[in-house]
């Protein structure tokens, strides 16, 4: 899987195999994986994966083993390449200002530990090679290889690396990730157990969701991570699988790639929005400002934010309904920083609901001031959180084309 972990830029450009396959019923094995085991299993699985996906490998997949230390070193290089220090600092500040991660958290250390804990296999688009961790037991190996072979097959038809490395496009990238993971999850199941019709087994999917969360919660690093990271890691599997199942019923003769690729997590969470081609509104801050960092949350992360603010999942989900688009900037404010977040909503009623929620639940911090304001068109909401003495309070930044 592409491990995005919920935050803007928090991904490495590789595909990690899931450790979430409890429902299939794998059993522990004392025999560690050998290269011959990997190659034999790949030869066996390739035809089943091709049938499940409906595409054929253009070139045979390459496979290799890696030690846990080699994997950790690779992850560190990829993380540093994808998130250089300046960008990592901007991401960190943004999500601290939203209250989604604590000020004391070393995010780079957490992410490296989380990636290392999660990975049991990965597909590397740069080398077009599928790697498995050599300590993976044989019982789990089939599950790892089936999932990663799907990603390897995807990579021969879609530019995975460029698709999921778009800058300042957090929500669009997370939607693409959900499609890739959703298809890999479903196709892996079909390849491993072709006699089962999972689309007609609601009890199976309920158990699958429960098992995914239960197994992840047992992992020490995952269990201590902030909610936005935990939920962002699980989202592509669960919401992605749900969306791809829906897509297969509605559009059985095509795949959700290219022009069919969803544009937002709203379309993943609410497939009817995808059917209606309800594209997110694009927001651009006024020219002339130089943000420390800029991006958007999307409906999924907005839902997580509202859940964290209110302490209620139902309030979080209801509050994010009707999301139409959003953009935030982090600006320098002396020795501190200011957060400006614009969001637009499908109706005036939804915008009013969000404004009330933010006014009631936003956590006021000492020495800072927060302001929630409805935008002139009635469907927009602007939140500013900045030091009380921030010079920008006199003339806050606006969106491109918006009157002050």
MIVEXTOR-113595 format. One record per residue: x, y, z of N, C-alpha, C in turn; residue in three letters. Coordinates in steps of 0.001 Angstrom, whole numbers, plus 524288, in hexadecimal, padded with zeros to 5 digits. Atoms other than C-alpha are relative to their C-alpha. Example, Ala and Ser with C-alpha at 12.3 -4.5 7.8 and 13.67 -1.06 7.14 Angstrom:
8037A7FB5A800008300C7EE6C81E7880384804B080000ALA 7FCCC7FB5A7FFC4835667FBDC81BE47FCFE80442802DASER 
This chain:
8033F7FB56800008000080000800008035D804D580000UNK 7FD827FAF87FF4D803EF80E0D7FE997FE9B801D280574UNK 801027FEA07FA93805718120780CB57FFD9805DE80081UNK 800987FA5C7FF808002881FCB80D987FF7680194805A5UNK 800A47FF137FA697FC9E81EF581BE77FCEB804E780141UNK 803BE7FBFF7FE9A7F29E829C081AE2801C9805887FF41UNK 7FE437FAA78004B7FB21835E481A798023D801427FAA8UNK 7FDE67FE3A804FF7FF0B83DDF80EB0805C17FE8D7FF91UNK 7FA9D801478010780B7A8384E80919802017FB5980303UNK 7FE0A8043E7FCCC80C7482D638130F7FF417FADD7FD28UNK 80028804ED802C880E75822AC809388056A7FEDF7FDEEUNK 7FB4880175802C78199781B3B803537FE4E7FD917FAE1UNK 80198801AF8053581959817D67F502801277FA387FF2CUNK 7FF93805A0800908182A8093D7F68F7FADD7FDA8801B8UNK 804DB802A47FEA480DAB7FF507F8D9801177FC0F80445UNK 7FF208035E7FB8880D087F886806067FBC27FBEB80049UNK 803E5804227FF7E806527EB8E807FD7FD228008C8051CUNK 803067FF527FB487FB737EB70811F5801527FBF480423UNK 7FF9B803C07FBB47FCAD7E53A81F427FA987FF638025EUNK 8055C7FF867FE187EDE87E5548203A7FC7C7FBB67FDDEUNK 802F9803FE802BE7E98E7D86D81A9D7FDDE7FBD08039EUNK 80213803CF7FC5A7E42F7D1CF826B57FB577FCF47FDF9UNK 804A1802D0801B97D7247CE4482029801247FB5C7FC7DUNK 7FEDD80450803827DDDF7C54E8167A8019F7FB2F80312UNK 7FEC9804697FCB37E29F7BCF1821948057A7FDED7FF55UNK 7FAB2801E5800777F1547BC5B81F9E801E87FE118054AUNK 7FDD6802507FB4D7F9167B4868296B805D8800F780030UNK 7FA6E7FF177FF68806B67B69582ED58031D7FB6E7FDD3UNK 7FC7280400801E4812037AF1E829038056A8013580217UNK 7FAD67FF377FDC281F847AD3182EB980432800987FBCDUNK 7FC257FFD280429826497ACE98217580034805657FD8FUNK 7FF547FADB8026082BC17B9D881CB8800267FF757FA1BUNK 800798001A805A582A287BD7280E87805617FFB67FD6EUNK 7FB4F8006B8032F834A57B9868049E7FEBA801E17FA7BUNK 800CC7FDF980545836A27BED47F6DF7FD117FC197FC9AUNK 802BB803FA803198323A7B1F47F0D87FA307FFD780153UNK 8057E7FFE87FE5F825B47B29E7F8EB7FD22804857FD58UNK 802657FB5E80251822F77C0457F3E57FF007FF327FA34UNK 8008980094805AA825607BD237E59E7FBEA7FBE57FE95UNK 803DE8040E8012081D4A7B0A97E5F97FA7B801F480107UNK 805337FE1D7FEAD811EF7B75B7EC7F7FE30804257FC22UNK 801637FC10803EA812587C2B07E2E07FE257FD5A7FAFEUNK 8019E802C4804CA811A97B9527D7597FA817FDB78009EUNK 805278023F7FF07805D97B2F57DD997FBC38043080027UNK 803F57FBFB7FF197FEE77BFA97E0E97FEFC803807FB43UNK 800957FC518045B801137C77D7D4657FB087FF0E7FCDAUNK 804D2800B98030E7F6137C10C7CC6D7FB1A8016880315UNK 8049A7FECD7FCD77EC7E7C2577D7B87FF59805E1800AEUNK 8003C7FA4C7FF787EFE77D0C07D9AD7FE40802747FAEBUNK 801997FDE0805117EE887D36B7CB1A7FA277FF3C7FF22UNK 805A0800E8800997E10C7CD2F7CB117FCDF8039580390UNK 802E07FCCA7FC3E7DCE07D4B37D7247FFD5805B57FE60UNK 7FFC07FA7F801947E13F7E1DC7D1C17FDAA800CB7FA95UNK 801DE7FF76805547DD787DF367C3A7804058024D7FC5EUNK 7FBB47FE0C803357EABE7E3657BE678046A7FBFF80035UNK 7FB8F8038E800327F6FC7DC027BA8080515802F8800E6UNK 7FADE7FD9D7FF56804E57DEE27BE9680292800BD7FAACUNK 7FD3A7FEF4804DE80C0D7E5617B365805847FDCB80027UNK 7FAEB8027A7FF1A818FA7E0C77B9037FF9F7FCEF80512UNK 80051803207FB3881B177D6507C35A801A480337804C7UNK 7FE917FD157FB5581B757DBE37D120805317FE2580239UNK 7FB0A801487FD86828BF7DC717D7AE7FF477FFF5805E6UNK 800958007D7FA5F829CF7D82A7E5C8805547FF4080284UNK 7FB20800967FD16834817D8AD7F0157FEC880065805CBUNK 800967FFAD7FA518365A7D7777FEB8803348049680213UNK 7FD0C7FBF77FD4483AED7E202807FD7FFDC7FED1805D4UNK 7FFEC800827FA5383F2C7E1808162A7FCFA8047F80265UNK 802C97FBC87FD52837E97E99F8202880356804F680033UNK 7FC897FB6C7FFDE843DE7F2928213C80037802A27FAADUNK 7FFF77FDBA80541844407F467812747FAF4802FF7FEEBUNK 805037FD63800BF835D57F7D98125F7FFE880526802F7UNK 800037FB387FCED8379A801C281D3D8036C804317FD7CUNK 7FC987FC3D80298842FF8082B8162C7FD688023C7FB1EUNK 802B27FE3D804B883AFF808D88099C7FB93803C58015DUNK 804417FC9E7FE5A82F5680EA4810958020180559801A8UNK 7FDCF7FB0A7FE44837ED818FB816A28018F803617FB5DUNK 7FE807FD0E804AC83D6E81CEA809667FB388021C7FD28UNK 804B37FE4B802C282FDF81D87803467FD2880445802F0UNK 8029A7FC0D7FCDE82A2E8253A80E84802CC805357FF8BUNK 7FD087FB25800688352C82F3780DE37FF938025C7FA87UNK 800867FDFF80553833DA830407FF187FAA0802667FF19UNK 805537FE1C800D182517831FB7FF607FEAE804958038EUNK 801067FBD87FC3B8251483AD180B448052180257801D4UNK 7FB3F7FD6B7FE33831678431B80BCC7FEDA8034C804D7UNK 800D57FD797FAEC8337684A41818BF7FC67804BD7FFECUNK 8033A7FB488002082D2985718814A37FA387FEA67FF52UNK 8056F8017F800D2820D68508380FBF7FDD37FD15804B2UNK 801AE802C57FB508201D8477581B6E7FEB2803D580453UNK 8010E7FC0F7FC03820EB853518244A7FAC4802B57FEFCUNK 804F27FD7B80145815A2859BE81D057FB567FC8780119UNK 80432803B47FEE680D2C84D9381DCC7FF147FFA6805DEUNK 8005D800967FA538102284C3682C3C7FD42804AA80271UNK 8025D7FB467FDD280C9B85A4E82F577FA2F8002F7FEBBUNK 805767FFB8801987FFED85986827997FC927FC7F8035EUNK 803518039F7FD1F7FAB584D8C82E7D80045800D8805E6UNK 7FFF17FE4B7FA8B7FF328528583BA77FC108046F800CFUNK 803AC7FBA37FF817F76185F0A839577FA5E7FE247FFA1UNK 8053F80243800297EB82856EF835AC7FECC7FCD0804E8UNK 800CF803287FB517ED7A84F748425F7FFB97FA337FED9UNK 800558057F8018A7EEA98428F83B13804B37FCD6801D2UNK 7FB788029B7FDA57FC3383F6484066801F6803788046DUNK 7FE207FCDB7FB9A80227843A884D6380505802E97FEA8UNK 7FB5E7FCCF800FD80CAD84E2384DB48050B7FD1E8014AUNK 7FB4C802B57FE3581626844BC854368017C7FB4F7FCA0UNK 7FF28804BF803038155C83A0E849E98042A800CE7FBD2UNK 7FC1E800198042C8213883741841557FDB87FCA87FB99UNK 802ED802CE803F9819D5833B08350A8037A7FC9F7FC84UNK 7FC978032B803508256282EFA82D1E801517FADE802B8UNK 7FEC2804BC7FD0E8294382562837C37FB4D7FC6180042UNK 804BC803347FFBA81B32820CC8393A7FEE67FD567FAD3UNK 8014580239805198193081ED082AB0803C57FBAD7FE78UNK 7FC368040C80148825C281737828ED7FEED7FB138032DUNK 801458048E7FCBE8223080E6B8345F7FAFE7FD657FE2EUNK 804FB8021F801C98146080CD182F2F800AB7FCF97FAEEUNK 7FF1A802B0804EA818DC8095F82173802D47FAD3800E6UNK 7FCF3804B97FEF4822C67FFAB826BD7FC9F7FBD38028FUNK 80379803B57FD6B818767F95F82F607FC297FD927FC2AUNK 80418801C38038480EAB7F8348243A801F67FC877FB9BUNK 7FE8480260804F8816B77F36B818C1801717FA3F8009DUNK 7FE6D805738008E817747E50A81588801407FEC97FA47UNK 7FEBE8008480583818E07E6FB806F27FE91805137FD4EUNK 8014E7FB2A802C5818B77F20D7FD21801807FF987FA50UNK 7FEC07FF8380587818A57F50E7EEBE802808054F7FF39UNK 7FD167FB2B800E2822AE7FF4D7EADA7FF7E801957FA47UNK 800A67FE6C8057781E988069F7DE748051D8018E7FD5EUNK 7FB187FE4B8025C82C6E80BDD7DC7D802DD7FB6F7FD6CUNK 7FD4580491802178322F7FE527DA797FC447FBF97FDBFUNK 80421803AA801B1825317F7BD7D6D6800F27FA8B80237UNK 7FED4804E97FD61828A67ED387E09D7FC987FF6F804D9UNK 80305801437FB60820627E6A47EAF0803BD7FDB08040CUNK 7FC90801CA7FBDA827CC7E4FB7F7B87FCBE7FDCF8047FUNK 80262802117FB46824247DCA58036A8041F7FFD38043FUNK 7FC72800447FB9482A0C7DD23810E1801477FA4780108UNK 7FE6C8057B7FFC2831F27D0B48128E7FE3F7FD40804F9UNK 801F1802737FB3582CB07CE80820507FA327FEBB7FFBFUNK 8058780140800A781ED17CD4B81B0C7FF447FA167FFCEUNK 800B4805AD80001819907BFB481DD97FCEF7FE447FB25UNK 8024D8020D804C98149E7B6F18130A7FA15800707FFE6UNK 805B07FF9F7FFDD806897B75A817AB7FE2D805637FE57UNK 8017D7FAAF801708062B7C612815ED801D8801707FA8DUNK 7FD967FE89804F280E547C6168098A7FC19800357FB82UNK 803DB7FFFC804408030E7C28F8006A7FCB1804F280027UNK 803327FB517FF767FB1C7CDCA805C680302804D97FE51UNK 7FCAB7FB968016C8065B7D74D8045A800B08003E7FA12UNK 7FEE08000E80598809967D3217F6887FB298011F7FCB7UNK 804C07FEFE803087FB897D3187F1AE7FEC3805D17FFE2UNK 801357FA697FFB77F9607E0FC7F659803F2803327FCD7UNK 7FC017FCE58029F8065B7E61F7F144800477FEE27FA26UNK 800448010F80599804FA7DF3A7E43C7FBD2803527FD5BUNK 803FF7FC7E8022C7F87F7E7037E22180259805677FF25UNK 7FD877FAE1800A28003E7F3707E481804067FFF37FB98UNK 7FC56800648045080ADB7EEC17DB597FD408001B7FABDUNK 803157FFF5804CC800817EC597D0ED7FDD0805757FEFAUNK 801D47FA9C800A07FA9E7F9CE7D36080455803707FDC8UNK 7FBA07FCBF80196808137FFAC7D19D801787FF687FA46UNK 7FEE7800AB8058B808F67FA2B7C3C97FBF1802A87FC85UNK 804217FD54802F67FCA08017C7BFC27FF1280599801CDUNK 800D97FAD47FDCF7FC9480D937C87D80525801F580235UNK 7FB3B7FDAD7FDCF80793816E27CC407FF38800DC805D8UNK 801267FFC57FA6B80652813CB7DAA98033880424802CBUNK 7FC927FC7E7FD178120481BAC7DF357FE6D805AB7FF3FUNK 8017C7FA94800F980DF5828597D89B7FA7880116801DEUNK 805707FF4D7FE617FFAB8262D7DBD27FFA380166805C5UNK 800607FF477FA6080230825CA7EA67804398038080228UNK 7FC0D7FC607FE1380D0182FE47EB227FEA5805A17FE9FUNK 801A77FAB08013A8050783BCE7E73F800AA8037C804C7UNK 7FF077FC6E7FBB6808D7847767EF957FB3080363800F8UNK 804517FC9B7FE647FEF884F917F7227FAC87FDFF7FDF6UNK 804CD80273801ED7F460845FC7F2F77FE9C7FB6F80384UNK 800CA804127FC117F21D83E587FF6C7FB1B7FCC97FF03UNK 804FA802C2800727E3DA83AF77FD3C7FFA77FCD87FAFBUNK 8001A802BA805047E50E837557EEDC803997FB3280037UNK 7FC5E8045D7FFA67F0C682ECE7F1DE7FDDB7FBA480376UNK 8023C803F67FC857E9DB827FE7FD187FB947FD097FD4DUNK 8041D802A7802F37DE54825067F4248025C7FC0A7FC3AUNK 7FD638039F8038F7E78281EE47EA28802397FB58802FEUNK 7FDE5804317FCC97EE108171B7F4E57FBBF7FC1F80189UNK 80453803697FE737E0E0811DB7F9417FE697FC647FB88UNK 8015A80347804797DDFB80CF97EB83803FF7FB987FF65UNK 7FBF0803F2800AC7EB14806027EA897FFBB7FBDB80446UNK 80044803BF7FBAF7E9E87FFDD7F7F37FAE97FCE37FFE8UNK 804FA802BB8003D7DB997FC9F7F6408001D7FBAD7FBF7UNK 7FFAC8040B8040A7DE257F5757E990803AE7FBA0801A2UNK 7FC4A804047FE577E9F07EE6B7EF407FDA17FC7F8042BUNK 80282803167FBE57E20F7EA167FB137FC167FC297FDADUNK 804038035F802457D6B97E4CC7F312802557FBE37FC59UNK 7FDBA803B4803B57DEF47DE9E7E8628033D7FBDE802CDUNK 7FCFD803D37FCFD7E7C87D8207F26F7FC6F7FBCD80235UNK 803BF803C77FDEC7DC127D1D37F8E07FE117FC587FBBBUNK 801F9803408044A7D6E97CD227EBCD804217FC3F7FE03UNK 7FBD080364801DD7E41F7C7C97E7C9801087FB81803B7UNK 7FED7804017FC1F7E5F67C05C7F46F7FB707FC45800E6UNK 8049E8033D7FF0E7D8047BB677F5C77FC07801047FBB2UNK 803517FEA7804837D1DF7BC0F7E8357FA827FDC58004CUNK 8052D802657FFAD7C6647B3847EC0F7FC228034C8031FUNK 8035B7FCCA7FCB87C11D7BDEE7F53F7FE22804D87FD11UNK 802257FB2D802357B82E7C8F67F0D87FF90803F980469UNK 7FFD87FC6C7FB8E7BC147D3857FA6C7FC1E804807FF7FUNK 803AE7FBAA800BA7B30E7DD8B7F4657FAB27FED980254UNK 80519801717FDDD7A7687D5F77F9A68006C7FDFA8059AUNK 7FF1B801EE7FAB77ACFA7D384807418009B80491803C7UNK 7FF8B7FB7C7FC787A9BE7DF4681005802607FE968053DUNK 7FDBF801897FAFC7AD4F7D7A381C3C805EC7FFA87FFA5UNK 7FA5B8004E800B27BAD47D52F816B38026F8056A80060UNK 7FDB87FAC3800037BD257E3B1814767FFAD8028A8055EUNK 800417FDFE7FAA97B87F7E72F82209804617FDB48034DUNK 7FBCE802867FD1F7C1F47DD44827AB80551801E57FE23UNK 7FB1C7FE0C8021E7CCA97E20881E9F801578054C8025FUNK 7FF087FAD57FDAF7CB377F008823708018B7FF86805B6UNK 7FECE800A47FA757CB147EB9D8318A8057D7FDC9800BDUNK 7FAEA802797FF887D7007E31B82F888046C803B77FEA0UNK 7FC097FC2A801757DE9D7EDE6828B88013E80381804A7UNK 7FF297FC647FBA17DCB17F72A83411802477FD2A804B8UNK 7FE15802DD7FB6A7DEFC7ECCE83E73805C47FEA97FF5AUNK 7FA8B80177800C37EBBA7E8488385D80385804CB80034UNK 7FCD97FB467FFC97F0B67F61C8367080093801FF8059AUNK 7FFCA7FE147FAA77ED587F9B584463803CF7FCEA80360UNK 7FC4A803297FD047F6137EEAB84929805AD801747FEDEUNK 7FAAD7FE6E8015B802027F4CC842AE801A2804948036DUNK 7FE947FC0C7FC118097A7FCF084CC18007B805897FDDFUNK 7FF417FAB78020980D7180884844367FAD7802307FE01UNK 805117FE4A802078006B8094483D3A7FC61801AB8046FUNK 8038C7FEE17FBB27F9328090D84A2B8010680522802B9UNK 7FEB57FB0F7FD6C800498152784F137FFE4804A57FC43UNK 7FFFE7FBC4803D87FF4181D1D8427D7FB168035380081UNK 804AE7FCB2800067F5E2828BF8418E7FBCA7FDCF7FC63UNK 8046D8022C802E57E86C825BB83C2A80059801157FA29UNK 7FFD37FEB68058F7EACF82CB082F41803B77FC5A7FD19UNK 7FC67803AF8026B7F63A8238582C887FDA57FA8B7FFF4UNK 80265805337FFC87EF368173A831177FBA37FF7C7FBFEUNK 8046E8004B803A17E2F081A3B82965801C38007B7FA56UNK 7FE057FF668054F7EAAB81E7F81D888028A7FB157FDF1UNK 7FDA8804E8801A07F1B68118581D527FBDD7FBFB7FE98UNK 80417803E2800DD7E53B8097D81DEA7FC548018E7FB8CUNK 803C57FE07803CE7DCF38120F814F1800787FD8F7FA93UNK 7FFBA8021C805557E26080D36807DB7FE127FA687FF90UNK 801C28056A8002B7DF9B7FF0080B497FA167FFA480056UNK 80590800B87FF007D1E98005C8109B7FCA1803347FC4EUNK 8031C7FCBC803867CC3D80BFE8095C8014D7FECE7FA50UNK 7FE838014C8055C7D3FF808697FD397FD697FB0D7FE10UNK 80290804E38018A7CEB97FA847FD0A7FA2D800D67FF21UNK 805937FEE4800AB7C0DB7FF857FEE27FF01802C67FAD3UNK 800C27FD1A804DD7C264809137F3A4800D07FC787FB47UNK 7FEE280354804867C8707FF157EA5C7FBC77FBDD7FF51UNK 8046B803A2800657BDA97F5437ED8C7FB62802AB7FD58UNK 804427FCFE802627B39F7FFB97EA3280123801087FA3EUNK 7FE937FEBE805647BAF5803957DDD67FF5C7FB3D7FC77UNK 80068804C7803267BB707F5727D91B7FA5A7FEB87FEB5UNK 80593800ED801147ACA07F4847DA497FDDE803FE7FC1BUNK 8021D7FBD4803417A9FE801A07D3B88028F800517FAA2UNK 7FD117FF87804ED7B4828013E7C9268032D7FB047FF24UNK 7FD478050F800447B7D67F2DC7C6F5803BA7FF757FB66UNK 7FCD9800A1804B67BE497F5167B9C1804C4803917FFCDUNK 7FB817FC77800047C8DF7FEB47BDEF802A57FFD680557UNK 7FD187FFC67FB177D28A801D57C8C880012805A4801ECUNK 8003B7FAAC7FDE47D2FB80D9B7D1F880528802E97FF88UNK 7FB267FD42801017DF69813117CBD97FF13804227FBCDUNK 8005B7FC25804287E24081DF77C2457FB8D803CE800F3UNK 804537FC4F7FF3E7D610826557C0117FC0D7FE348040CUNK 8039F802167FC147CE9C81D787C98480227800738058FUNK 7FDA67FFB97FAD17D7CB820357D4E17FD2B8040E8035BUNK 802967FC307FC947D0AA826B37E0618038B804A680123UNK 7FD1A7FB2C7FF3A7D4A5834B27E3068006E801A1805B3UNK 8000D7FE467FA917D231835737F1A57FE757FB7C80386UNK 801D1803E47FC3D7D01682D8E7FDEE7FA1D8005F800BAUNK 805B77FFA97FFF17C21E832B47FD747FDB57FC037FC39UNK 801FF803BA803DA7C02B82A7E7F139800FF7FA60801AEUNK 7FF11805397FDE57C62781EB67F8227FBF97FEC080433UNK 803A6800D87FBAD7BD97820508042B7FA587FFEE7FE3CUNK 805547FF8C801F77B15C8239A7FC498001A7FEF97FA1AUNK 7FF7A80139805967B1D581C797EF2A7FC09802BC7FC81UNK 803C67FD32803427A589823697EA9A8023B805397FE2AUNK 7FD647FB29801A47ADE082FC07EA41803967FEF07FB5FUNK 7FCC380181804797B70C828A27E1197FC9A7FF5D7FB2DUNK 80380800D08046B7ABB58248D7D86E7FE34805317FDB9UNK 801DB7FADF801B57A71C832A87D7D4804758038D7FE41UNK 7FB5D7FCEC8015C7B51D837527D519800148052180305UNK 7FFFA7FB797FC887B41A840907E097805AA8013480176UNK 7FA787FED57FF3B7C1D6846077DFA2800AA803F38046DUNK 7FF137FC327FBDE7C7A984D6C7EB25801148056F7FDCEUNK 7FEF17FA978017D7C83385C2B7EA59805C780120800F5UNK 7FA767FEA87FF767D612860F07E7FD8007D8057580248UNK 7FF477FB007FD567DA2A86BCF7F131805BA801977FFAAUNK 7FAAC7FDF08004C7E622874717EF568006D804D280376UNK 7FF297FB307FCFC7EB1287E2F7F97B801CA8046C7FC76UNK 7FE8E7FB718030E7ED7388BE97F4A6805D17FFE97FEB3UNK 7FA727FFAB801507FA4C88E187ED6F802D2803AC803C5UNK 7FCE37FC6D7FCD08052E894697F501801617FE0280563UNK 7FE978021E7FAEC8050188C7480179803E37FB867FF36UNK 7FC048041680046810408832E804427FF417FC59804A3UNK 8010C803797FB9480B52877F580C99804B17FC868014AUNK 7FC42803F67FE5A8141486F1F8146B7FE537FABD7FDE2UNK 80229804E1801E880B2C8644D8100D7FA6F800F27FE22UNK 805457FF5C802307FEA3862D8808107FE087FACA7FDF6UNK 8027A804B7802167F53C857C2804EC7FA41800278017BUNK 8056C800787FE637E776852EF807CF7FF4B7FB158032DUNK 801228049C7FCE37E14F84915810F77FCC27FBFE7FD04UNK 803AA8039F8026B7D6728433E808B27FBE97FE3E803ECUNK 8042C801907FC6C7CA1D83D4480E4F801EE7FC2080417UNK 7FE56803F57FC3D7D111831C78149D802D98026D804A3UNK 7FD1B7FDB67FBA87DAB7839B481C977FCCB80420802DAUNK 803937FC727FD527D051843F481F677FC9C7FCF4803D2UNK 80307803627FC7B7C83F838EE8252D803367FE90804D4UNK 7FC99801457FB927D3D6834E082DA2800AB804C280381UNK 7FF607FB377FCFC7D5E9842FB831C77FB3A8011380364UNK 804CA7FEDC7FD0A7C7B3844F0835D67FF107FBDE8043AUNK 80075804177FC077C7DE837E583CFA8039E8012480491UNK 7FC467FEB97FBD97D3F883BEB844927FE38804C38031DUNK 801C67FB4E7FD4F7CE5984949847C17FB647FEE980398UNK 804DD800DF7FD1D7C12B8443D84C4A8003F7FB4280392UNK 7FFCE804D67FD067C54283712851CC7FBD07FC217FE70UNK 8044F80352801B87BA40830B684A06800A07FEAA7FA42UNK 7FFAB8019C805767BB4A828AB83D8C7FB2A801A27FCF5UNK 804CA7FE91802C17AD2482B7483A2C7FFED805D57FEC6UNK 7FFB17FA5F801007AF3883A1D83B99804008010F7FBB0UNK 7FC0B7FF43804027BB9483918833717FE017FEAB7FA93UNK 80206801A1805137B4DA831BD828727FBCA803B57FE0FUNK 8043D7FC798018B7A8CE83A658287B8021A805627FE9FUNK 7FDD77FAD3800F97B0F7846BD82917802A5800717FABEUNK 7FD2B7FFD4804F17B8D88431881D107FC827FF0F7FB41UNK 8038D800D9804677ACE583FD2814C97FF188051D7FD0EUNK 800D27FB52803257AB0E849408099880504802E77FED3UNK 7FAFD7FD958014E7B99884C2C8085F80040800F57FA22UNK 7FF957FEBF805897BC21853027FB888057C801427FE3EUNK 7FA997FEA7801447CA78856B77FC368025C802F880490UNK 7FD847FCF37FBD87D47785CAB80554805AD800FF7FEA6UNK 7FA7F7FEA08009D7E1EA862D7805FB801D58029B80504UNK 7FDD17FD4D7FB7A7EAB3866EF8112280581801D47FEC3UNK 7FAA37FE1A800547F73586EC2812528020C800B880588UNK 7FD307FEC77FB2F8011586FA981D488039C8048F7FEBDUNK 7FD0C7FB3A8010E8071487D3281DEC8038D801468049BUNK 7FCAD7FE507FBA78127888295825D47FD4F804498031DUNK 8024B7FC0A7FC7C80E2988AA08319B803F98012080445UNK 7FBC67FF167FC5781A5488FBC8383C803077FAFE800D7UNK 7FD6D804EE7FEBD820768843F83F347FC327FB6F7FFE7UNK 80416803FF7FFFE813AE87CBF83DF07FDB87FF8D7FA82UNK 80282800BC8051280A3B8794C832FF7FA24800F180070UNK 805A57FF4D800627FC7087C7182EA57FDC77FBED7FC4AUNK 802D0803B28034E7F2AD872D4828DD7FB2B802A87FDD5UNK 804C37FE188028B7E8768773A81EFE7FDCD7FB787FCD7UNK 8027D8047E802997DEE086CCE81A687FAD5801BA7FDB1UNK 804DF7FEE9802BD7D45E86F15810297FD677FAD37FE96UNK 802EC80498801C17C9C78650680DAE7FAEE801CE7FD7DUNK 804F67FED5802947BE0886532804937FC947FB2F80060UNK 803C2804177FEDA7B1AD85D31806457FBA08001E7FC02UNK 803EC8007A804177A6BA858767FDA37FB468037F800DDUNK 804A57FCD27FEC179C3B86049804AD8014F803EF8043DUNK 7FF717FC387FBC779ACA86C0D80D837FF607FD578054CUNK 800FB802C07FB1779595862E0817F7804D37FD09801D6UNK 7FB43802DC7FE947A1D285A708179C8043C803BF801D5UNK 7FC147FC2B7FE6C7AA878667A818517FED68022580570UNK 8017A7FE107FAD87A2ED86B91823FC801317FBEA80437UNK 7FEE9804377FC447A41D85E6182AB7805D17FFC980145UNK 7FA598002B7FF327B2EB85E90828D8801D0804B680327UNK 7FE7B7FB4E7FD1B7B42C86C8B82DA07FEA37FF78805C4UNK 8019E800BA7FA8E7AC9686952839F68037A7FC01802B1UNK 7FCB18040E7FDB77B48B85CFC83C31805638022C80152UNK 7FAD27FDD37FF067C16C8645083AEC7FFE38040180470UNK 8005A7FC177FBCC7BD0886F848439B7FF647FD6A80553UNK 80103802A67FB0B7B8A7865E484E038048F7FC93801B9UNK 7FC538041A7FE927C38685BCB84D66805C1801667FF3EUNK 7FA7C7FEE08010B7CFF18626E848AF802E28010F80521UNK 7FD1A7FFA87FB217DA3B8616B8535080340805038001DUNK 7FD3D7FB097FF7F7DEC286EED85756804FB7FF3280321UNK 7FB08800AE7FD577ED2A86F2385AF4801F08052C8022EUNK 7FE1C7FB277FD867F3CB878FC8640780344803437FC3BUNK 7FCFC7FC718033D7F91E884E085D067FE5A8001A7FA51UNK 801D680026805617F17C881F3850AD7FA4C8019F7FFB8UNK 8055D7FE60800FC7E4DB886AB84AD57FDE27FCCD7FB79UNK 80289802E7804387DB5487F148426B7FB24802F07FE36UNK 804897FD4E8023B7D110884AD839527FD8E7FC8F7FBD1UNK 802FA802EA803E57C68F87D7B8319F7FC55803D17FD4FUNK 8031A7FC2F802E97BFDF88527826E17FD927FD7D7FB3BUNK 8028E801B4804D37B5D98820981C6F801E6803637FB81UNK 7FE227FD1C804827BAAC885E680F007FB65802767FD1BUNK 804417FCF2802537B2C988F81806A77FC127FCEA7FCCDUNK 803A2802DA8035B7ACF18854C7FD8A7FC347FC9E8030FUNK 803A5802EE7FCBA7A62D87E998090F8014F7FA4A800A0UNK 7FEBD805917FFA97ABC18710C8066F8058E7FF07801E0UNK 7FA948008D7FE5D7B989873A380B24800C88015F805B8UNK 7FE947FEEC7FA937BFBB873BE818A3805E3800D68002FUNK 7FA677FF057FF547CCD38799281C69801637FFB6805C4UNK 7FDF2800607FAAE7D445875EC828AF8057A8024B8000CUNK 7FAB57FE047FF1C7E00D87DA082D68801757FECE8059EUNK 7FDCF800DB7FACB7E84D87961838EA8058D8021A7FFE2UNK 7FAF17FD53800487F3E88823983B8F801378029A80536UNK 7FEBB7FD0D7FB467FB5188936846547FCD78050A80058UNK 803307FB4F7FF437F3D68949784C1580274804CF7FD82UNK 7FD597FB6A802217FE2489E3484752801897FF5A7FA49UNK 7FEBD800DE805867FEAF898D5839617FE6D804B57FCC3UNK 801207FB66803347FF988A42282FDB7FBC17FEE47FBF5UNK 803D580169803F27F6F189CAC826597FA5C800B8801A9UNK 8055D7FF1A7FE477EAEE89EFC82EC27FDB6804F87FD98UNK 801E37FB078022F7EA228ACA7828E37FDED7FF487FA74UNK 801C3801108055D7E89A8A75281B13801047FA487FED2UNK 7FF2780595800C17E71B8987C81B0A800257FE8F7FA37UNK 7FFDF801BD8057D7EA4E8915C80E637FAA67FE197FE41UNK 804FA801AF8023C7DEFC88E548056E801147FC577FB73UNK 7FF8380351804927DC71884D97FA5E80064803567FB0CUNK 7FF9B7FD50804FB7DF86888A47EC7F7FA92801617FE00UNK 8050E7FE42801F17D431890BF7E7667FC268017D80448UNK 8038E7FEB17FBA97CE2C892907F4ED800DF805AD801ABUNK 7FF8E7FA9E7FE2D7CB408A0667F970800FE7FFFC805D9UNK 7FEEB7FF807FA647D07A8A47D806997FB3D8022E802D4UNK 
